[in-house]
């Protein structure tokens, strides 16, 4: 297994879906709801549009984050996303 590409850009879409652009130009859709069964903390995004829209790429592209407690690694975004 190789290392996933670093994240270049992230865009919050409707229905808790992200559009993630990787440094190699590949774009993927990532449905954050798939994390709900395992990680309760992400459910906070459902009823907090301001938090949802504040998603940012972590410095260096190693993932994305909403705050210090809620982030997703580039590996999870790459493996769990669907290529556009």
N, C-alpha and C positions, 0 to 999 in steps of 0.2 A: 504494500500500500504506500503510495506516495503522499507527500504533504499536499494539502489543499492550497489553492490560491488564496492570497490575502484579499480582504474586502477593500474595495475602492469607494463604493457608494452604497447607501441604503435609503430606501423610500418606503414609508409606511402607507399601505393601501387600505381599502375597506376590509372589513370582516377579519381583522387581525392577520392579514397577509402582508408580508414584506417583499419588496423587489430588491434583490441584492445584486450589485454589479461587482464582479471580481476583477482583479488586476489584469487577468488575461483576456478580459472583454466578455467572458461568459456571464449571462444574466440568469438568475434563478428566482423562482417564487418560493417563499418559505412561509408555511402556515404555522403561526405560533401556537394555535390551539392544539397541535399535536403534542405539545409539552405539558398540557394541563393534567393528564393522568399521573404523571410522575413528579411534576413540580408545581405545587399549588400557587407559588408566588406569582406566576405569570397570569393567573386569573385576574389579578389586579388591573391588568391592561384592558379588560373588557369594559369596565365602567369608568375609565379614566382617559378620555380622549386627549387631554393635555399631555399626560404622561406618554401615551402611545405615540403622539406626534414628535416627541422629543428624542427619539432614537438617534444615535450617532455612531459613527465608525470609531472604534477604539484606535488610539494612536498606533500606527504601524500596521493597521489592517488585520489584527489578530482576532477580530470579532466585532460585535456591536454591543451597545449598552444603552439602557434607559437611565440607570443610576448605579450607585456602588453595589447594590444588591441584586440587580437584574441585568444579566448579559447573556449572550449566546456566542460561542466560539466560531471561528471560521470553519473549523472541521464540521461542526453540526450543521451550519448553514449550507455547506457544500454537499454533505452526504444526505441531509434531510430535505434539501430543496429540489424543485423540479425545474429543469432547464427550459427557458423560454425560446 
